[in-house]
């Protein structure tokens, strides 16, 4: 180990990160080993590049933003059956899998544990994981297949998540046969001097790399390879906190196959022009999602000849990809967005520092940043009340909370 430590010291000195070994001797053997593994896995060149970005003013590019075409699911009429039949054939042929992004904790909901284990308050007391699984199993039964389920956890919640599934006998799924777990990527947090932070446990303070890391995580974990071995050609990617998510939608699949696109996404009409959501558009001719902060009030209110908002298709994080597209998008990291956060850490003397104001940078990639890599995509407008009931906030917020999700779920499934 001493030879390896010397090698690591050389690397750390090169990048000015020698402090990472300050508390090494005080750690238990298990922690020492984990810290060394963490350091070996850090891409210091990337961290240095990201730090340099924090010091530069973001130059606003003069992108040309234009509306994007979409299909309205409720107005497909004769085409509905056509697309549905195409999608059904692909599902019956076992070409579809579902991926659930479940790396978060339920902290904002006052829940100790992975968000997917949260009970939204139904009489059944089913967790978000079980509600999603119920839907997957019901759809699979409809088509005489089992839809393979891939669940992305985080380093923080992986153990608790897998133990939860084991305790519940995987809700009828079979581990490593049709349900698979893989861990989301992480990046070190850094301070305003570019130094990587040490957490309270003496290890490097890591933060999840955002939902845009899904592509790279699927590839690096070998999940896309597994999908191809299973004959899977399409994968639906959604979040664990939407209890009405429809992971199996033959119409969406049929549209993607018929139109020969590698990405098909669901949208819902914005509740109002000012709603703070990302909306689908074209950026310099390519499909994209633009943040609400990037469009002017005039653009937000602009309507077409039918009175529909030109920029009114909200991104729901309900997206269908071909496996080949996921592989292509996961070959290289997406651009990272910088977030300035409060982070508790150990200083060079081993003292715990809990700041009152933001003190550290974390770096996240956004899933929709990869949309610009494709020539075209299909967008299907769905009814929000039928497919979008997220659980993001505590009930006090009054929106996207357990109460609103519970009401939408009960209304959709006709529960008393």
RODO-2510 file (C-alpha; in nm, 4 decimals, decimal comma):
residues 416
     n   res          X          Y          Z
     1     x     0,0000     0,0000     0,0000
     2     x     0,2891     0,2383     0,0774
     3     x     0,3957     0,2342    -0,2900
     4     x     0,0400     0,3153    -0,3983
     5     x     0,0211     0,5983    -0,1430
     6     x     0,3392     0,7501    -0,2840
     7     x     0,1963     0,7320    -0,6369
     8     x    -0,1246     0,8966    -0,5192
     9     x     0,0694     1,1706    -0,3376
    10     x     0,2467     1,2494    -0,6654
    11     x    -0,0860     1,2803    -0,8487
    12     x    -0,2381     1,4962    -0,5728
    13     x     0,0649     1,7268    -0,5712
    14     x     0,0354     1,7733    -0,9469
    15     x    -0,3227     1,8991    -0,9073
    16     x    -0,2798     2,0852    -0,5765
    17     x    -0,5072     1,8460    -0,3882
    18     x    -0,2570     1,7096    -0,1301
    19     x    -0,5026     1,7885     0,1539
    20     x    -0,7121     1,4864     0,0562
    21     x    -0,4731     1,2680     0,2596
    22     x    -0,4634     1,5012     0,5634
    23     x    -0,6792     1,2712     0,7765
    24     x    -0,5742     0,9423     0,6175
    25     x    -0,3950     0,8076     0,9248
    26     x    -0,7003     0,8657     1,1481
    27     x    -0,9271     0,6506     0,9300
    28     x    -1,0173     0,2863     0,9828
    29     x    -0,8688     0,0375     0,7341
    30     x    -1,2000     0,0100     0,5479
    31     x    -1,2211     0,3883     0,5121
    32     x    -0,8567     0,4132     0,4061
    33     x    -0,9240     0,1695     0,1255
    34     x    -1,2397     0,3570     0,0189
    35     x    -1,0605     0,6933     0,0179
    36     x    -0,7816     0,5548    -0,2016
    37     x    -1,0411     0,4118    -0,4431
    38     x    -1,2198     0,7474    -0,4528
    39     x    -0,8990     0,9330    -0,5366
    40     x    -0,8081     0,6789    -0,8066
    41     x    -1,1490     0,7325    -0,9685
    42     x    -1,1300     1,1135    -0,9800
    43     x    -1,0783     1,2733    -1,3183
    44     x    -0,8620     1,5607    -1,1903
    45     x    -0,8350     1,7202    -1,5346
    46     x    -1,2163     1,7388    -1,5519
    47     x    -1,2379     1,8844    -1,1990
    48     x    -0,9791     2,1463    -1,2879
    49     x    -1,1669     2,2376    -1,6059
    50     x    -1,4955     2,2662    -1,4153
    51     x    -1,3335     2,4860    -1,1526
    52     x    -1,1995     2,7192    -1,4217
    53     x    -1,5563     2,7485    -1,5527
    54     x    -1,6743     2,8781    -1,2134
    55     x    -1,4424     3,1785    -1,2514
    56     x    -1,5576     3,2749    -1,5972
    57     x    -1,8609     3,4790    -1,6815
    58     x    -2,1110     3,2720    -1,8709
    59     x    -2,1282     3,4114    -2,2203
    60     x    -2,4813     3,4112    -2,3484
    61     x    -2,4865     3,2597    -2,6907
    62     x    -2,7150     3,4124    -2,9463
    63     x    -2,9109     3,0966    -3,0095
    64     x    -3,2049     3,0964    -3,2448
    65     x    -3,5028     2,9604    -3,0487
    66     x    -3,8062     2,8452    -3,2475
    67     x    -4,1177     2,6395    -3,1623
    68     x    -4,1159     2,2638    -3,2124
    69     x    -4,3860     2,0425    -3,3618
    70     x    -4,5786     1,7959    -3,1458
    71     x    -4,8635     1,5474    -3,1658
    72     x    -5,1586     1,5714    -2,9275
    73     x    -5,2481     1,2237    -2,7980
    74     x    -5,6130     1,3209    -2,7513
    75     x    -5,6392     1,4383    -3,1154
    76     x    -5,4725     1,1532    -3,3026
    77     x    -5,8111     1,0031    -3,3997
    78     x    -5,7546     0,7385    -3,6752
    79     x    -5,3770     0,7537    -3,6292
    80     x    -5,4099     0,6508    -3,2640
    81     x    -5,4827     0,2856    -3,3446
    82     x    -5,2169     0,2845    -3,6149
    83     x    -4,9427     0,3987    -3,3770
    84     x    -5,0764     0,1827    -3,0961
    85     x    -5,0601    -0,1328    -3,3074
    86     x    -4,7003    -0,0638    -3,4096
    87     x    -4,6035    -0,0099    -3,0458
    88     x    -4,7925    -0,3184    -2,9262
    89     x    -4,5994    -0,5416    -3,1661
    90     x    -4,2687    -0,4100    -3,0339
    91     x    -4,3761    -0,4577    -2,6699
    92     x    -4,4999    -0,8117    -2,7323
    93     x    -4,1668    -0,8824    -2,9042
    94     x    -3,9957    -0,7856    -2,5729
    95     x    -3,8174    -0,4865    -2,7212
    96     x    -3,9018    -0,2464    -2,4345
    97     x    -3,7441    -0,1938    -2,0908
    98     x    -3,8102     0,0665    -1,8223
    99     x    -3,5505     0,2715    -1,6348
   100     x    -3,6398     0,4520    -1,3133
   101     x    -3,4122     0,7245    -1,1808
   102     x    -3,4249     0,6759    -0,8040
   103     x    -3,1031     0,8195    -0,6641
   104     x    -3,2659     1,0729    -0,4314
   105     x    -3,3517     1,0725    -0,0653
   106     x    -3,6917     1,1709     0,0783
   107     x    -3,5444     1,4482     0,2942
   108     x    -3,7662     1,7275     0,1591
   109     x    -4,0686     1,5117     0,2389
   110     x    -3,9542     1,4518     0,5954
   111     x    -3,8857     1,0894     0,5041
   112     x    -3,5770     0,9038     0,6196
   113     x    -3,4715     0,6815     0,3362
   114     x    -3,4753     0,6616    -0,0436
   115     x    -3,7526     0,8646    -0,2033
   116     x    -3,8837     0,5540    -0,3789
   117     x    -3,9667     0,3965    -0,0414
   118     x    -4,1971     0,6892     0,0470
   119     x    -4,5666     0,6192     0,1212
   120     x    -4,7749     0,8995    -0,0359
   121     x    -5,0669     0,8294     0,1986
   122     x    -5,2941     0,5961     0,0036
   123     x    -5,5109     0,3500     0,1988
   124     x    -5,2888     0,0723     0,0612
   125     x    -4,9793     0,2433     0,2083
   126     x    -4,7868     0,1416    -0,1023
   127     x    -4,4528     0,3068    -0,1638
   128     x    -4,3695     0,4962    -0,4819
   129     x    -4,1639     0,1953    -0,5925
   130     x    -4,4618    -0,0372    -0,5518
   131     x    -4,7001     0,1982    -0,7316
   132     x    -4,4645     0,2097    -1,0299
   133     x    -4,4174    -0,1654    -1,0159
   134     x    -4,7947    -0,2235    -1,0083
   135     x    -4,8274    -0,0296    -1,3307
   136     x    -4,5372    -0,2145    -1,4956
   137     x    -4,6819    -0,5534    -1,4002
   138     x    -5,0324    -0,4600    -1,5173
   139     x    -4,9002    -0,3478    -1,8555
   140     x    -4,6808    -0,6560    -1,8862
   141     x    -4,9791    -0,8789    -1,8149
   142     x    -5,1782    -0,6982    -2,0839
   143     x    -4,9183    -0,7920    -2,3450
   144     x    -4,8161    -1,1299    -2,2041
   145     x    -4,4604    -1,0193    -2,1198
   146     x    -4,2515    -0,9050    -1,8236
   147     x    -4,1117    -0,5564    -1,8809
   148     x    -3,7485    -0,5563    -1,7577
   149     x    -3,6952    -0,2905    -1,4919
   150     x    -3,3636    -0,1082    -1,4430
   151     x    -3,3356     0,1102    -1,1312
   152     x    -3,0718     0,3786    -1,0915
   153     x    -2,9757     0,4332    -0,7276
   154     x    -2,7032     0,6498    -0,5742
   155     x    -2,4075     0,5650    -0,3559
   156     x    -2,6047     0,7209    -0,0708
   157     x    -2,9210     0,5129    -0,1084
   158     x    -2,8176     0,1982    -0,2974
   159     x    -2,7931    -0,0262     0,0101
   160     x    -3,1255     0,0908     0,1568
   161     x    -3,2968     0,0585    -0,1834
   162     x    -3,1782    -0,2944    -0,2563
   163     x    -3,2608    -0,4034     0,1011
   164     x    -3,6119    -0,2581     0,0608
   165     x    -3,6674    -0,4591    -0,2566
   166     x    -3,5260    -0,7730    -0,1006
   167     x    -3,7557    -0,7325     0,2011
   168     x    -4,0540    -0,6982    -0,0348
   169     x    -3,9476    -0,9954    -0,2500
   170     x    -3,8849    -0,7544    -0,5400
   171     x    -4,2622    -0,7111    -0,5771
   172     x    -4,2762    -1,0247    -0,7895
   173     x    -3,9771    -0,9436    -1,0074
   174     x    -3,6626    -1,1596    -1,0121
   175     x    -3,3294    -1,0028    -0,9281
   176     x    -3,0717    -1,0159    -1,2080
   177     x    -3,3289    -1,1727    -1,4402
   178     x    -3,5788    -0,8926    -1,4981
   179     x    -3,4908    -0,6324    -1,2344
   180     x    -3,1465    -0,4701    -1,2191
   181     x    -2,9867    -0,2025    -1,0022
   182     x    -2,7038     0,0313    -1,1008
   183     x    -2,5485     0,3339    -0,9326
   184     x    -2,5574     0,6936    -1,0529
   185     x    -2,2313     0,8724    -1,1223
   186     x    -2,0911     1,1291    -0,8807
   187     x    -1,8467     1,4168    -0,8879
   188     x    -1,6502     1,5702    -0,5998
   189     x    -1,7704     1,9008    -0,4570
   190     x    -1,5093     2,1772    -0,4549
   191     x    -1,4664     2,4998    -0,2609
   192     x    -1,4189     2,8458    -0,4106
   193     x    -1,0426     2,7860    -0,4297
   194     x    -1,0877     2,4695    -0,6362
   195     x    -1,0023     2,2372    -0,3482
   196     x    -1,1973     1,9105    -0,3287
   197     x    -1,3957     1,8911    -0,0044
   198     x    -1,3591     1,6225     0,2591
   199     x    -1,6863     1,5127     0,4167
   200     x    -1,7570     1,4509     0,7839
   201     x    -1,6743     1,0824     0,7377
   202     x    -1,3198     1,1664     0,6289
   203     x    -1,3937     1,0650     0,2711
   204     x    -1,4272     1,2818    -0,0382
   205     x    -1,7536     1,4731    -0,0454
   206     x    -1,9354     1,3579    -0,3568
   207     x    -2,2584     1,4788    -0,5151
   208     x    -2,4749     1,3083    -0,7759
   209     x    -2,3972     1,4249    -1,1300
   210     x    -2,7605     1,5113    -1,2159
   211     x    -3,0168     1,3220    -1,4233
   212     x    -2,8032     1,3890    -1,7300
   213     x    -2,5604     1,1322    -1,5915
   214     x    -2,8130     0,8572    -1,6688
   215     x    -2,6663     0,7846    -2,0132
   216     x    -2,3091     0,7482    -1,8950
   217     x    -2,4202     0,5449    -1,5906
   218     x    -2,6186     0,3029    -1,8083
   219     x    -2,3192     0,2505    -2,0348
   220     x    -2,0470     0,2308    -1,7682
   221     x    -2,2475    -0,0084    -1,5502
   222     x    -2,2901    -0,2468    -1,8439
   223     x    -2,6690    -0,2076    -1,8453
   224     x    -2,6945    -0,1099    -2,2125
   225     x    -2,4897    -0,4191    -2,2978
   226     x    -2,7274    -0,6294    -2,0903
   227     x    -3,0252    -0,4721    -2,2676
   228     x    -2,8835    -0,5620    -2,6082
   229     x    -2,8183    -0,9190    -2,4953
   230     x    -3,1847    -0,9388    -2,3919
   231     x    -3,2992    -0,8125    -2,7334
   232     x    -3,4197    -0,4786    -2,5921
   233     x    -3,4228    -0,1956    -2,8456
   234     x    -3,6160     0,0751    -2,6588
   235     x    -3,5953     0,2087    -2,3065
   236     x    -3,8333     0,4410    -2,1241
   237     x    -3,6579     0,6681    -1,8720
   238     x    -3,8554     0,8412    -1,5980
   239     x    -3,8282     0,9566    -1,2374
   240     x    -3,9353     0,7645    -0,9293
   241     x    -4,1371     1,0556    -0,7908
   242     x    -4,4096     1,0579    -1,0589
   243     x    -4,6681     0,8092    -0,9337
   244     x    -4,8728     0,8348    -1,2566
   245     x    -4,5827     0,7774    -1,4954
   246     x    -4,6762     0,5523    -1,7900
   247     x    -4,3576     0,3641    -1,8641
   248     x    -4,5306     0,1372    -2,1143
   249     x    -4,7049     0,3413    -2,3840
   250     x    -4,7566     0,1673    -2,7188
   251     x    -4,8673     0,4942    -2,8825
   252     x    -4,5425     0,6713    -2,7921
   253     x    -4,3429     0,3696    -2,9089
   254     x    -4,5414     0,3442    -3,2306
   255     x    -4,4777     0,7092    -3,3103
   256     x    -4,1021     0,6708    -3,2527
   257     x    -4,0835     0,3599    -3,4718
   258     x    -4,3047     0,4992    -3,7482
   259     x    -4,1242     0,8336    -3,7630
   260     x    -3,7833     0,6644    -3,7413
   261     x    -3,6600     0,8835    -3,4555
   262     x    -3,4382     0,7650    -3,1717
   263     x    -3,6007     0,9819    -2,9023
   264     x    -3,9707     1,0351    -2,8239
   265     x    -4,0808     1,2506    -2,5307
   266     x    -4,4027     1,3355    -2,3522
   267     x    -4,5137     1,6898    -2,2842
   268     x    -4,8037     1,8584    -2,1100
   269     x    -4,9444     2,2043    -2,1694
   270     x    -4,7999     2,4619    -1,9329
   271     x    -5,0452     2,5532    -1,6563
   272     x    -4,9874     2,9195    -1,7488
   273     x    -4,7345     3,1154    -1,9576
   274     x    -4,5256     3,1922    -1,6469
   275     x    -4,5081     2,8357    -1,5106
   276     x    -4,1487     2,7613    -1,4088
   277     x    -4,0831     2,4549    -1,6216
   278     x    -3,8506     2,3642    -1,9053
   279     x    -4,0266     2,3667    -2,2421
   280     x    -3,9567     2,1882    -2,5678
   281     x    -3,8296     2,3984    -2,8553
   282     x    -3,5731     2,3998    -3,1328
   283     x    -3,2396     2,5614    -3,0570
   284     x    -3,0531     2,6485    -3,3759
   285     x    -3,2774     2,3998    -3,5559
   286     x    -3,2085     2,1085    -3,3187
   287     x    -3,4571     1,9630    -3,0665
   288     x    -3,4016     2,1011    -2,7189
   289     x    -3,5539     2,1959    -2,3854
   290     x    -3,5224     2,5581    -2,2834
   291     x    -3,5396     2,6671    -1,9204
   292     x    -3,8135     2,9139    -1,8218
   293     x    -3,5421     3,1649    -1,7292
   294     x    -3,4097     3,1609    -2,0867
   295     x    -3,7218     3,2855    -2,2619
   296     x    -3,8609     3,6372    -2,2547
   297     x    -4,2050     3,7175    -2,1202
   298     x    -4,3103     3,8002    -2,4753
   299     x    -4,2028     3,4553    -2,5992
   300     x    -4,3704     3,2845    -2,3041
   301     x    -4,7047     3,4492    -2,3880
   302     x    -4,6853     3,4124    -2,7667
   303     x    -4,9615     3,2016    -2,9240
   304     x    -5,0349     3,0463    -3,2638
   305     x    -5,3436     3,0965    -3,4810
   306     x    -5,5375     2,8538    -3,2593
   307     x    -5,4544     3,0399    -2,9405
   308     x    -5,2076     2,7709    -2,8267
   309     x    -4,8840     2,8780    -2,6569
   310     x    -4,5946     2,8540    -2,9028
   311     x    -4,3659     2,7597    -2,6143
   312     x    -4,6155     2,5681    -2,4071
   313     x    -4,4962     2,2055    -2,4131
   314     x    -4,3596     2,1329    -2,0668
   315     x    -4,0917     1,8658    -2,0353
   316     x    -4,2205     1,5941    -1,7976
   317     x    -3,9070     1,3789    -1,7675
   318     x    -4,0959     1,1013    -1,9493
   319     x    -3,8734     1,0020    -2,2384
   320     x    -3,8325     0,7024    -2,4678
   321     x    -3,4924     0,6314    -2,6244
   322     x    -3,3521     0,3706    -2,8553
   323     x    -3,0773     0,1776    -2,6763
   324     x    -2,8358     0,2821    -2,9522
   325     x    -2,9132     0,6498    -2,8765
   326     x    -2,8445     0,5956    -2,5049
   327     x    -2,5091     0,4359    -2,5929
   328     x    -2,4194     0,7248    -2,8204
   329     x    -2,5181     0,9847    -2,5589
   330     x    -2,3335     0,7960    -2,2850
   331     x    -2,0053     0,7742    -2,4772
   332     x    -1,8999     1,1205    -2,3573
   333     x    -2,0057     1,3293    -2,0559
   334     x    -2,2620     1,6024    -2,1190
   335     x    -2,1748     1,9634    -2,0370
   336     x    -2,2011     2,0277    -1,6636
   337     x    -2,4052     2,3027    -1,5022
   338     x    -2,2661     2,4725    -1,1919
   339     x    -2,4661     2,4978    -0,8693
   340     x    -2,3435     2,6968    -0,5673
   341     x    -2,4482     2,5128    -0,2498
   342     x    -2,3976     2,4910     0,1249
   343     x    -2,1783     2,1922     0,2132
   344     x    -2,0601     2,0730     0,5548
   345     x    -1,6977     1,9591     0,5458
   346     x    -1,3814     1,8946     0,7500
   347     x    -1,1157     2,1648     0,7370
   348     x    -0,7406     2,0939     0,7267
   349     x    -0,7343     2,0517     1,1056
   350     x    -1,0167     1,7995     1,1027
   351     x    -1,2691     2,0506     1,2382
   352     x    -1,6296     2,0169     1,1184
   353     x    -1,7423     2,3301     0,9357
   354     x    -2,1133     2,3858     0,8797
   355     x    -2,1596     2,7041     0,6738
   356     x    -2,4595     2,9393     0,6899
   357     x    -2,4161     3,0488     0,3294
   358     x    -2,3197     2,8676     0,0066
   359     x    -1,9541     2,7705     0,0054
   360     x    -1,9114     2,4944    -0,2524
   361     x    -1,9713     2,4077    -0,6136
   362     x    -2,1456     2,0949    -0,7336
   363     x    -2,1723     1,9959    -1,0973
   364     x    -2,4761     1,8475    -1,2666
   365     x    -2,5651     1,7391    -1,6175
   366     x    -2,9231     1,7654    -1,7445
   367     x    -3,0802     1,4778    -1,9340
   368     x    -3,2268     1,7038    -2,2005
   369     x    -2,8881     1,8527    -2,2894
   370     x    -2,8368     1,5390    -2,4977
   371     x    -3,1396     1,6150    -2,7146
   372     x    -2,9313     1,8444    -2,9334
   373     x    -2,7288     1,5375    -3,0356
   374     x    -3,0200     1,3954    -3,2354
   375     x    -3,1419     1,5216    -3,5702
   376     x    -3,5051     1,4963    -3,4730
   377     x    -3,7389     1,3688    -3,2048
   378     x    -4,1097     1,3082    -3,1572
   379     x    -4,3105     1,4894    -2,8910
   380     x    -4,6445     1,3576    -2,7697
   381     x    -4,8667     1,5921    -2,5716
   382     x    -5,0524     1,4069    -2,2956
   383     x    -5,3016     1,5138    -2,0298
   384     x    -5,1155     1,6222    -1,7207
   385     x    -5,3818     1,4835    -1,4855
   386     x    -5,3458     1,1391    -1,6409
   387     x    -4,9677     1,1049    -1,6508
   388     x    -4,7992     1,3550    -1,4221
   389     x    -4,8355     1,3495    -1,0433
   390     x    -4,4903     1,4287    -0,9018
   391     x    -4,3990     1,4176    -0,5333
   392     x    -4,1285     1,6805    -0,4956
   393     x    -4,2313     1,9035    -0,2046
   394     x    -4,3797     1,8676     0,1432
   395     x    -4,7561     1,9248     0,1699
   396     x    -4,7005     2,2791     0,2965
   397     x    -4,5940     2,3806    -0,0554
   398     x    -4,9372     2,2951    -0,1934
   399     x    -4,8024     2,1880    -0,5338
   400     x    -4,6279     1,8717    -0,6543
   401     x    -4,6643     1,7321    -0,3032
   402     x    -4,8000     1,4055    -0,1525
   403     x    -5,1500     1,5551    -0,1198
   404     x    -5,1777     1,6645    -0,4837
   405     x    -5,0184     1,3403    -0,6104
   406     x    -5,2516     1,1309    -0,3952
   407     x    -5,5588     1,3142    -0,5231
   408     x    -5,4537     1,2743    -0,8874
   409     x    -5,3705     0,9055    -0,8363
   410     x    -5,7044     0,8311    -0,6658
   411     x    -5,8988     1,0194    -0,9302
   412     x    -5,7222     0,8419    -1,2190
   413     x    -5,7682     0,4943    -1,0691
   414     x    -6,1190     0,5699    -0,9365
   415     x    -6,0251     0,5041    -0,5739
   416     x    -6,2478     0,6359    -0,2955
***
